[in-house]
């Protein structure tokens, strides 16, 4: 699971860097485009720490899934606030696409983590 956290962290960093780069090319660079990268750095930090601290792995991975859940909730909730999205037009379409991509990446990470937690719990109960 720490490897999954690191992989998804790199995906979020790439998303943030590409989003910022796209904005810079169009003259609309904003530091908020790097928000996915911040979440990515946190996921990588949790993943690397979980690899190194076997006795804290469970807690660190729960922290990572919390970061993923917060990332999903923060971006998914923004879609509820965009009335133009339902009309098919958005003021900043690249930002909307980046938010959607972050929501999907974070949701996929959370789902994989929950599945891993369930599988770990089942394997522990089968061993006893």
Secondary structure, 3 states (H helix, E strand, C coil): CHHHHHHHHHHHHHHHHHHHHHHHHCCCCCHHHHHHHHHHHHHHHHHHHHHHCHHHHHHHHHHHHHHHHHHHHHHHHHHHCCHHHHHCCCCCHHHHHHHHHHHHHHHHHHHHHHHHHHHHHHHHHHHC
